[in-house]
Amino acid sequence: MQVIDHCKGQPAKGESRNVLIESARIARGKVTELAKLTARDHDAVIFPGGFGAAKNLSTFAVDGKDCKVNGEVERVLKDFNKAGKPIGLCCISPVLVAKVLPGTEVTVGHEEEEGGRWPYAGTAGTIKAMGGKHRVKELALVAVFSLTVFHDAHVDTANKVVTTPAYMCETELHHIFDGIGTMVKHVLKMTGK
């Protein structure tokens, strides 16, 4: 698949990227290939979202509900699920678990666009078509009089899967950050450590 120039919002001509090298650049540290990840050696797994999840970890960007999930991603999701270890996913990546573990409850936010606030709301219907159970969640709920801000994630306790909408919503970056933080906190709590 093509590399996206995020400044222009379009494919970058003549560019290619190595996912492992890009991961190391972003993480600023040592990374290893997914083939070496096992549930035996880790307490939980968290999948980021974005174009990479839809284009590199699966064919969702092109094939929608008929997508194929990368074999190593599928193995990791099944292994962690079978081991009863928590799985966290944000943004578009909940489609991975919906495809691999049918019946799992996930959220990508709302099911209606609501004037452009949820531009990828159609993904909820696709999740259902793949056999997943979509749950509507807010990224930020502000109670005006009490000044309470709540950043939501959905927890499927039966499958130990935690999801949050992240960039599926057009909102301020701090709401996305806080929603992902909520997801991570739930995942860590489920490890029991």
C-alpha positions as CSV (number, residue, x, y, z in Angstrom):
1,M,0.0,0.0,0.0
2,Q,1.1,3.6,-0.5
3,V,2.7,5.8,2.1
4,I,0.5,8.7,3.1
5,D,1.8,12.3,3.3
6,H,-0.1,13.4,6.4
7,C,0.7,17.1,5.7
8,K,-1.2,16.9,2.3
9,G,-3.6,14.1,3.2
10,Q,-2.7,12.1,0.1
11,P,-0.3,9.3,-1.1
12,A,3.4,10.2,-1.2
13,K,4.8,9.3,-4.6
14,G,7.8,7.1,-4.8
15,E,8.1,6.5,-1.0
16,S,8.1,3.2,0.8
17,R,8.5,2.4,4.5
18,N,9.6,-0.6,6.6
19,V,7.1,-1.1,9.4
20,L,9.7,-2.4,11.9
21,I,12.1,0.6,11.2
22,E,9.2,3.1,11.5
23,S,8.2,1.4,14.8
24,A,11.7,1.8,16.2
25,R,11.8,5.4,15.1
26,I,8.5,6.2,16.8
27,A,9.2,4.2,19.9
28,R,12.7,5.5,20.1
29,G,13.9,2.2,21.3
30,K,14.5,-1.4,20.7
31,V,11.6,-3.2,19.0
32,T,11.3,-6.7,17.9
33,E,9.2,-8.4,15.2
34,L,5.7,-9.4,16.1
35,A,6.6,-13.1,15.5
36,K,8.5,-13.0,18.8
37,L,5.6,-11.8,20.9
38,T,4.0,-14.4,23.1
39,A,1.3,-14.3,25.8
40,R,3.6,-16.5,27.9
41,D,6.2,-13.7,28.1
42,H,3.9,-10.7,28.5
43,D,1.1,-9.5,30.8
44,A,-1.0,-7.7,28.1
45,V,-0.9,-6.5,24.6
46,I,-2.0,-3.1,23.2
47,F,-2.5,-2.3,19.5
48,P,-2.3,1.3,18.3
49,G,-4.7,2.4,15.6
50,G,-4.2,4.6,12.6
51,F,-3.5,3.8,8.9
52,G,-1.0,1.1,9.9
53,A,-3.7,-1.0,11.6
54,A,-6.0,-0.7,8.6
55,K,-3.2,-1.2,5.9
56,N,-0.3,-3.1,7.5
57,L,-1.9,-5.2,10.2
58,S,-4.9,-6.0,8.1
59,T,-6.4,-5.3,4.7
60,F,-9.3,-3.4,6.3
61,A,-8.5,-0.1,4.4
62,V,-9.2,-1.9,1.1
63,D,-11.4,-4.8,1.9
64,G,-13.6,-3.6,4.8
65,K,-15.6,-6.4,6.4
66,D,-14.0,-9.0,4.0
67,C,-10.5,-8.0,5.2
68,K,-7.7,-10.4,6.1
69,V,-5.8,-9.9,9.4
70,N,-2.0,-10.3,9.3
71,G,-1.3,-13.9,10.4
72,E,1.0,-12.8,13.3
73,V,-1.6,-10.3,14.5
74,E,-4.3,-13.0,14.4
75,R,-2.0,-15.4,16.3
76,V,-1.2,-12.8,19.0
77,L,-4.9,-11.9,19.5
78,K,-5.9,-15.5,19.8
79,D,-3.0,-16.4,22.1
80,F,-3.7,-13.5,24.5
81,N,-7.4,-14.2,24.5
82,K,-6.9,-17.9,25.2
83,A,-4.4,-17.1,28.0
84,G,-7.0,-14.8,29.5
85,K,-4.6,-11.8,29.2
86,P,-5.9,-8.3,28.5
87,I,-5.9,-6.8,25.0
88,G,-6.1,-3.1,24.4
89,L,-7.0,-1.5,21.0
90,C,-7.7,2.1,20.0
91,C,-8.8,4.1,17.0
92,I,-9.4,1.8,14.0
93,S,-7.6,-1.2,15.5
94,P,-10.7,-2.7,17.3
95,V,-11.7,-4.0,13.8
96,L,-8.8,-6.5,14.2
97,V,-10.3,-8.2,17.3
98,A,-13.8,-8.0,15.8
99,K,-12.6,-10.0,12.8
100,V,-10.4,-12.5,14.7
101,L,-12.6,-13.0,17.8
102,P,-16.3,-12.7,16.7
103,G,-18.7,-11.7,19.4
104,T,-16.2,-9.5,21.1
105,E,-17.6,-6.1,22.4
106,V,-15.6,-3.1,21.1
107,T,-16.1,0.6,20.5
108,V,-15.0,3.0,17.8
109,G,-17.2,5.7,19.2
110,H,-20.6,6.5,17.7
111,E,-22.7,4.9,14.9
112,E,-23.8,8.2,13.4
113,E,-21.6,10.9,12.0
114,E,-23.3,13.6,14.0
115,G,-22.4,16.5,11.7
116,G,-18.9,15.3,11.1
117,R,-17.9,14.8,14.7
118,W,-17.6,11.1,14.1
119,P,-16.4,10.9,10.4
120,Y,-15.7,7.2,10.6
121,A,-19.0,6.1,12.2
122,G,-19.7,3.7,9.4
123,T,-16.9,1.5,10.9
124,A,-19.4,0.5,13.7
125,G,-21.6,-1.1,11.1
126,T,-18.7,-2.9,9.5
127,I,-17.7,-4.3,13.0
128,K,-21.2,-5.7,13.3
129,A,-21.0,-7.2,9.8
130,M,-17.8,-9.0,10.9
131,G,-19.5,-10.5,13.9
132,G,-18.3,-8.0,16.5
133,K,-20.6,-6.2,19.0
134,H,-20.2,-2.5,18.8
135,R,-20.9,-0.3,21.9
136,V,-21.4,3.4,21.5
137,K,-19.0,5.4,23.7
138,E,-18.0,9.0,24.1
139,L,-14.5,10.1,23.8
140,A,-15.2,13.0,26.2
141,L,-18.3,13.8,28.2
142,V,-18.2,17.1,29.9
143,A,-20.7,17.9,32.7
144,V,-21.0,21.7,32.5
145,F,-22.1,22.4,36.0
146,S,-19.9,19.9,37.9
147,L,-16.9,20.5,35.5
148,T,-16.4,16.8,35.3
149,V,-14.6,15.4,32.2
150,F,-14.9,11.7,31.6
151,H,-12.9,9.9,28.9
152,D,-14.5,6.7,27.9
153,A,-13.3,3.3,26.9
154,H,-15.3,0.1,26.6
155,V,-14.4,-2.9,28.7
156,D,-15.4,-6.4,27.5
157,T,-14.8,-8.2,30.7
158,A,-15.6,-11.6,29.3
159,N,-12.9,-11.4,26.7
160,K,-10.6,-9.0,28.6
161,V,-10.7,-6.5,25.6
162,V,-10.5,-2.8,26.2
163,T,-11.1,-0.3,23.3
164,T,-11.4,3.5,22.9
165,P,-12.3,5.6,19.9
166,A,-9.1,7.9,19.8
167,Y,-8.9,9.5,16.4
168,M,-12.2,8.2,15.2
169,C,-13.6,11.4,16.7
170,E,-13.0,14.9,15.5
171,T,-12.0,16.4,18.9
172,E,-9.2,18.1,20.7
173,L,-6.0,16.1,21.1
174,H,-6.1,16.1,24.9
175,H,-9.4,14.2,24.7
176,I,-7.8,11.6,22.5
177,F,-4.8,11.4,24.8
178,D,-7.0,11.0,27.9
179,G,-9.2,8.3,26.2
180,I,-6.2,6.3,25.3
181,G,-4.9,6.7,28.9
182,T,-8.2,5.4,30.2
183,M,-7.9,2.3,28.0
184,V,-4.3,1.7,29.2
185,K,-5.4,2.0,32.8
186,H,-8.1,-0.6,32.3
187,V,-5.7,-2.9,30.6
188,L,-3.2,-2.6,33.4
189,K,-5.8,-3.1,36.0
190,M,-6.9,-6.3,34.3
191,T,-3.4,-7.7,34.6
192,G,-3.8,-7.8,38.4
193,K,-0.4,-6.3,38.9
